């Protein structure tokens, strides 16, 4: 049993004010492998005071000093890379290959990206006699989820550091071990005391205290829409900035002129990746009505290719869901899809054969789904693909936009045709013909998928305030 019972506050590992522990469960075995402490509002208050003290000096550091710090973090990160990958495998059941080649790699990606942006970023701009200054917003509360733990931590911490902010991080209590290692990395890199603080805890104990604390100037939250609403409500009385990346129910439109086999197969695999636990997963596949059966066969063949099993096995391509709560939710929604009349083309409820322990789900494909069904409306956050039919382009766009969410969208087809359709989708990030992810591009959503943007220059500017000094350049 690994025990990480301290928090990182003001440059030191400290005991919680009020001892309270939580077992961290390995979803592949359903057994505890680690134990952490759960923080409280008192711990948050200590961290906020440290961050406010540190802000006075860190906010005045030069761009060069911050670039040097980021370079040191990258150096230390590489030393602990394998430790991070192993923690991610154990805490959330990510297959070994995914944890090593993708999940752990995202942290390096975000720090390298912000370093390149910071090198060329101008914090001051003169417009006539007025100087426009972009300054660090202050002390930031960062609340991150369990599904891409290091990715989401780095996507917030890297730009906050680059902007000159100080911060308190609350990693998810479901997958906290990678957050502890990340904190050890920043400590080893020599981040000044109080600039970066980390408190483990749950939403009621730490999340609410962070979002409501008057000493925090901004909250950046990634998680469910339900929790995001709570964060915004808690933040409202102090009128702090709230940046949120929330849920999604992304449409994947396969146009008639697409490479149908490739697009459907790739779209299905995209839905099953990370056990379907990605907010931007292409969970609603839209195909021409008369090709529904063909799409179902291709997607079912993709599901059959998925190798569900022990995350430690290098041949495994899909591990378990993150928790018992998540497993029960996914099972209930699969059952709901069957009850509401969707056609089950692959998978279904229960665990895959030969897996009687662990929170494993079956890669599942539904065809003949209509957009009023629960499985087309709610974010399932599991390996469940819903295939819907459309009559023409206008119908496809209408179905795609008929959702409370707007995080991502996908279109496959002849390039000019696909780009016209992409322009009509009401979502923050659209990928055309399987384009690779661009870490310099903004990431965030419309509607109930959140507000604000992460990644790249847009992500940096979330942590900046804008000041106008009029008469600065007067003759």
VEXNUTOR-98294 format. One line per field, with one value per residue (C-alpha): x, y, z. Coordinates in Angstrom, 1 decimal. Layout:
N
px	[X;...]
py	[Y;...]
pz	[Z;...]
This chain:
475
px	[0.0;1.4;0.7;0.8;-0.8;0.7;-0.1;2.3;1.9;4.3;7.2;6.9;5.1;2.8;0.2;-3.5;-5.1;-7.7;-6.6;-9.0;-7.9;-9.2;-8.2;-7.3;-8.8;-7.1;-10.1;-8.6;-8.5;-11.2;-8.6;-6.9;-3.3;-2.7;-4.0;-4.3;-5.5;-8.7;-8.2;-10.6;-11.3;-8.6;-6.0;-7.2;-7.0;-3.3;-2.5;-4.3;-2.3;0.9;0.0;-1.0;2.4;4.2;2.2;3.8;7.2;6.4;4.1;7.1;9.4;10.6;9.7;13.2;13.0;9.7;11.1;14.1;11.7;9.6;12.8;13.7;10.3;10.6;14.0;12.6;9.4;11.5;13.3;9.9;8.2;7.9;6.7;3.9;2.9;2.8;0.7;-1.8;-2.1;-2.8;-5.1;-7.4;-6.8;-5.2;-3.5;0.2;0.8;-1.8;-0.4;3.2;2.8;-0.1;-1.3;2.1;3.4;0.7;2.4;5.6;3.5;1.8;5.0;6.9;4.0;3.7;7.5;7.4;4.4;6.0;9.2;7.4;4.5;4.2;2.6;2.6;1.3;1.1;-2.0;-1.5;-0.9;-2.4;-0.4;-2.3;-0.8;-1.5;-0.8;-1.2;-4.7;-3.5;-4.1;-5.7;-7.7;-7.1;-9.5;-8.8;-10.5;-9.4;-9.8;-6.7;-5.1;-1.7;-2.9;-5.4;-3.0;-0.3;-2.9;-3.6;-0.4;1.9;0.0;-0.6;3.2;4.0;1.5;3.1;0.2;0.4;-2.0;-3.5;-4.2;-6.8;-6.3;-9.2;-9.4;-10.2;-6.8;-4.6;-1.2;0.0;-0.8;1.4;4.3;3.7;4.0;7.2;8.5;7.7;9.3;12.5;12.5;12.7;9.4;9.5;7.6;4.0;3.8;2.5;0.5;-1.4;-4.2;-5.9;-9.6;-13.1;-15.5;-17.4;-14.2;-11.7;-13.4;-16.1;-13.5;-11.4;-14.2;-15.7;-12.5;-12.3;-8.5;-8.7;-8.9;-9.7;-11.0;-10.1;-12.3;-12.5;-15.2;-18.8;-21.4;-23.2;-20.1;-19.2;-22.5;-21.8;-18.3;-19.8;-22.4;-19.8;-17.6;-20.3;-20.4;-16.8;-17.1;-13.9;-13.2;-14.3;-12.9;-14.6;-14.1;-17.1;-19.1;-19.6;-21.8;-19.8;-21.3;-19.2;-20.7;-19.7;-20.6;-21.7;-18.5;-16.3;-14.0;-16.9;-15.0;-12.1;-14.3;-16.7;-14.0;-11.8;-14.7;-15.7;-12.2;-12.1;-15.1;-13.6;-10.2;-9.4;-12.4;-14.7;-13.7;-12.9;-15.1;-14.5;-15.1;-17.1;-20.0;-22.8;-21.9;-24.2;-24.4;-26.7;-29.9;-29.6;-26.1;-27.1;-26.7;-23.3;-22.1;-23.3;-21.3;-18.2;-18.5;-19.2;-16.0;-14.1;-15.5;-14.4;-10.8;-10.7;-8.7;-10.2;-8.1;-5.3;-3.8;-0.4;-0.6;1.0;-1.5;-4.5;-6.1;-8.9;-8.8;-11.5;-13.7;-12.4;-14.6;-17.6;-19.8;-18.8;-19.3;-22.8;-23.7;-22.5;-24.3;-27.5;-27.3;-26.6;-29.7;-31.6;-30.6;-32.0;-35.2;-35.8;-35.5;-32.0;-30.6;-27.7;-25.0;-22.1;-21.4;-24.1;-24.4;-22.1;-18.4;-16.6;-16.2;-13.5;-13.3;-15.3;-13.4;-12.5;-14.7;-14.6;-17.3;-17.9;-17.3;-20.9;-22.4;-26.0;-27.6;-31.0;-30.6;-32.7;-31.6;-34.3;-33.1;-31.2;-28.0;-28.0;-28.6;-26.6;-22.8;-22.2;-18.4;-17.9;-17.2;-20.6;-21.2;-24.6;-25.2;-27.9;-29.2;-29.7;-31.5;-29.2;-26.6;-29.0;-30.5;-27.0;-26.1;-29.5;-29.0;-25.4;-26.4;-29.5;-27.6;-27.0;-23.3;-20.8;-17.3;-16.1;-17.3;-15.9;-16.6;-15.3;-15.8;-14.5;-12.3;-14.3;-17.6;-16.4;-15.1;-18.5;-20.2;-17.6;-18.2;-21.9;-21.3;-21.8;-18.8;-15.4;-13.1;-13.8;-11.6;-11.9;-10.9;-9.1;-6.8;-4.2;-4.7;-3.0;-1.8;-1.4;-5.1;-7.7;-9.7;-13.0;-16.7;-19.9;-23.1;-23.1;-19.6;-18.1;-16.5;-13.0;-10.2;-7.2;-4.1;-1.8;-2.0;-5.7;-4.9;-2.2;-4.6;-7.1;-4.6;-4.1;-6.0;-5.9;-5.0;-5.2;-2.7;-4.0;-1.6;1.4;2.9;1.6;4.0]
py	[0.0;3.3;6.2;9.8;11.5;15.0;18.1;20.5;24.0;26.9;24.7;22.0;18.7;19.2;17.2;18.0;20.2;17.5;13.9;12.0;9.3;7.8;4.5;4.8;1.9;0.1;-0.3;-3.4;-5.3;-3.4;-3.3;-0.4;0.2;3.6;5.9;9.7;12.3;14.4;18.1;20.6;24.4;24.9;23.4;25.5;28.7;27.9;27.3;30.5;32.6;31.0;31.7;35.3;35.9;34.3;36.2;39.5;38.4;35.7;38.0;40.4;37.7;38.2;36.1;34.7;33.6;31.8;30.1;28.9;27.4;25.7;24.2;22.8;21.3;19.5;18.2;16.8;15.5;13.4;11.8;10.7;9.9;6.1;6.7;8.9;6.3;3.6;5.8;6.5;2.8;1.9;4.7;4.8;1.5;3.0;0.3;0.3;1.5;4.3;5.4;5.4;6.7;9.1;9.9;10.7;12.3;15.0;16.7;17.2;18.4;21.2;22.4;22.4;24.2;26.9;27.5;28.2;30.5;32.4;33.0;35.1;36.5;40.2;41.2;44.9;46.6;50.3;51.7;55.4;57.0;54.0;51.0;47.7;45.5;41.9;40.9;37.7;37.4;36.4;33.3;30.4;27.4;24.5;21.5;18.6;15.3;11.7;10.7;12.4;13.3;14.6;16.1;18.3;19.2;20.3;22.1;24.4;24.6;25.3;28.4;29.6;29.5;31.1;34.0;34.7;33.4;31.4;28.4;25.7;22.4;19.9;16.7;14.2;12.0;9.1;9.3;11.4;9.5;11.0;14.4;13.7;12.7;15.8;17.8;16.1;17.0;20.7;20.6;19.1;21.7;24.5;26.2;29.0;28.4;29.2;29.5;26.0;24.3;20.9;19.6;16.3;16.1;15.8;18.3;19.1;19.3;21.1;22.0;24.1;25.8;26.7;28.0;30.1;31.4;35.3;35.0;33.2;35.3;32.6;29.0;26.7;23.6;20.5;17.9;17.2;19.9;19.2;19.9;22.9;24.5;24.1;25.6;28.6;29.1;28.9;31.4;34.0;35.8;36.8;37.6;35.6;34.4;30.9;28.9;25.6;22.6;20.4;17.5;16.6;14.6;15.1;14.4;12.6;13.3;10.8;12.4;10.4;11.2;10.1;7.0;5.2;2.2;4.2;6.9;4.6;2.2;5.1;6.9;3.8;3.2;6.9;6.3;3.3;4.9;5.6;3.3;6.0;8.3;11.4;14.5;15.0;11.4;11.1;9.3;10.3;9.0;10.4;8.4;8.6;6.8;4.2;3.2;2.5;-1.3;-0.9;1.5;-0.9;-3.8;-1.7;-0.4;-3.8;-5.1;-2.3;-3.3;-6.9;-5.6;-4.0;-6.1;-5.6;-6.8;-6.2;-2.8;-4.2;-6.4;-4.6;-6.3;-4.7;-1.8;-1.0;-1.2;-0.9;2.1;4.2;3.2;1.2;4.3;4.9;1.2;1.2;4.4;3.0;-0.3;1.6;3.7;0.6;-1.0;2.3;2.2;-1.3;-0.3;2.7;0.7;1.2;-1.8;-3.4;-4.1;-5.1;-5.4;-4.8;-4.9;-6.8;-7.5;-9.0;-12.8;-14.2;-10.9;-11.4;-8.8;-5.2;-2.4;-3.7;-2.8;-4.3;-2.1;-1.4;-0.2;0.9;1.6;3.1;5.6;8.7;12.0;12.0;8.7;8.9;7.4;10.3;13.0;12.1;11.9;8.2;8.4;4.8;2.8;3.2;4.4;5.6;5.6;7.9;8.3;11.6;12.5;15.2;17.7;20.1;17.3;16.1;19.6;20.0;16.7;17.5;20.9;19.5;19.0;20.8;20.3;21.8;20.7;19.0;17.7;15.5;15.5;13.1;13.6;15.4;18.2;21.2;19.6;18.5;22.1;23.6;21.3;21.8;25.6;25.0;22.8;24.7;23.3;24.6;22.1;20.4;17.8;17.2;13.9;12.5;15.5;15.2;17.1;20.5;21.5;25.1;25.3;26.4;23.7;24.4;24.3;26.1;25.9;23.5;22.2;25.2;28.6;29.8;28.0;25.9;25.1;27.4;31.2;31.1;29.0;31.4;34.4;32.8;33.5;37.2;40.4;43.3;46.8;50.0;52.8;55.9;58.7;56.3;57.4;61.0;63.5]
pz	[0.0;-1.1;1.4;0.3;3.2;3.0;0.9;-0.8;0.6;0.6;-0.8;1.8;2.3;5.3;7.2;6.7;9.4;10.0;9.3;7.0;4.6;1.4;-0.3;-4.0;-5.9;-8.9;-11.2;-12.8;-9.5;-7.5;-4.7;-2.9;-3.9;-2.3;0.4;0.4;2.7;2.0;2.6;4.0;3.9;6.5;4.2;1.4;3.5;4.3;0.7;-0.4;2.1;0.8;-2.8;-2.1;-0.5;-3.4;-6.0;-4.9;-6.2;-8.8;-10.7;-11.2;-12.6;-16.2;-19.1;-19.2;-15.6;-16.2;-19.3;-17.3;-14.7;-17.4;-18.8;-15.4;-15.0;-18.3;-17.3;-14.0;-15.8;-18.1;-15.1;-13.6;-16.9;-16.2;-12.7;-14.1;-16.7;-14.0;-11.7;-14.5;-15.3;-11.7;-10.7;-13.7;-15.6;-18.7;-20.8;-20.5;-24.0;-23.7;-20.4;-21.6;-25.2;-24.8;-21.3;-19.7;-22.9;-22.8;-19.9;-21.9;-24.8;-22.8;-21.2;-24.5;-26.2;-23.6;-23.7;-27.4;-27.0;-24.1;-26.0;-28.5;-26.5;-26.0;-22.7;-23.6;-26.7;-27.6;-29.4;-29.9;-26.6;-24.7;-23.5;-23.3;-20.5;-20.0;-16.4;-14.4;-13.0;-9.5;-7.4;-9.3;-8.1;-10.5;-10.3;-12.5;-13.5;-13.4;-17.1;-18.5;-15.1;-16.1;-19.4;-17.5;-14.8;-17.2;-19.4;-16.4;-14.5;-17.5;-18.7;-15.1;-14.4;-17.8;-17.0;-13.6;-11.5;-8.3;-7.8;-5.7;-7.5;-6.5;-8.5;-8.7;-5.7;-8.0;-9.7;-7.4;-7.6;-10.8;-9.3;-6.4;-8.7;-10.7;-7.5;-6.7;-10.1;-9.6;-6.2;-7.6;-10.4;-7.7;-8.2;-5.6;-2.4;-2.5;-6.3;-6.7;-4.0;-4.1;-1.9;-2.4;-1.6;-2.9;-4.3;-1.1;1.0;-1.2;-4.5;-2.9;-0.7;-3.7;-5.8;-3.1;-1.4;-1.6;-1.9;-5.2;-8.3;-10.8;-10.9;-13.8;-13.7;-15.9;-15.2;-15.6;-16.5;-13.2;-11.1;-13.3;-12.5;-8.8;-9.2;-11.0;-8.3;-5.5;-7.4;-8.2;-4.8;-5.2;-8.9;-9.7;-13.3;-14.0;-16.9;-17.5;-19.8;-19.2;-20.8;-24.4;-26.8;-29.9;-33.4;-36.0;-39.4;-42.1;-45.4;-48.5;-50.3;-47.4;-47.4;-45.6;-44.3;-43.0;-41.5;-39.7;-38.4;-37.2;-35.6;-33.7;-32.5;-31.4;-29.3;-27.6;-26.9;-23.3;-22.5;-23.9;-21.0;-23.0;-23.0;-26.7;-27.8;-31.1;-29.4;-31.9;-35.4;-38.1;-41.4;-44.5;-43.6;-46.4;-45.1;-41.5;-41.7;-43.5;-40.8;-38.1;-39.5;-39.8;-36.3;-34.9;-36.7;-35.0;-31.6;-32.2;-32.7;-29.3;-26.8;-23.3;-20.4;-17.9;-18.3;-17.6;-20.7;-23.6;-26.0;-24.1;-26.0;-23.6;-19.8;-17.2;-16.5;-13.7;-10.8;-9.6;-9.8;-13.5;-14.3;-12.9;-14.8;-18.1;-17.6;-16.8;-20.0;-22.1;-20.7;-21.4;-25.0;-25.4;-23.6;-25.8;-29.0;-30.4;-32.2;-30.4;-33.1;-30.7;-27.1;-24.5;-20.8;-18.4;-18.4;-21.4;-21.3;-19.0;-17.0;-13.8;-11.7;-12.5;-13.8;-17.4;-20.0;-23.4;-26.5;-27.5;-30.7;-31.2;-34.6;-35.5;-32.7;-32.8;-31.3;-28.7;-27.1;-23.8;-25.3;-27.8;-25.3;-22.2;-21.9;-21.2;-20.6;-21.6;-24.7;-26.2;-29.8;-31.0;-34.8;-36.1;-39.7;-41.6;-44.8;-46.2;-45.2;-43.5;-41.5;-40.4;-39.2;-37.4;-35.6;-34.7;-33.2;-31.4;-28.1;-24.9;-25.5;-27.9;-27.1;-30.3;-33.6;-36.4;-40.2;-42.9;-46.6;-49.7;-48.2;-49.5;-48.6;-45.2;-44.4;-45.3;-42.9;-40.2;-40.3;-39.4;-36.3;-33.1;-31.2;-30.0;-31.8;-35.1;-36.7;-40.4;-42.0;-39.0;-38.5;-35.8;-32.6;-32.7;-29.2;-30.3;-31.2;-28.6;-26.8;-25.2;-25.7;-26.6;-24.6;-21.6;-22.6;-20.8;-21.4;-21.9;-23.8;-22.9;-24.9;-26.9;-26.8;-25.9;-22.9;-21.7;-22.0;-19.7;-16.9;-17.8;-17.0;-19.4;-18.3;-20.3;-19.3;-21.1;-21.8;-21.4;-24.7;-24.8;-26.3]
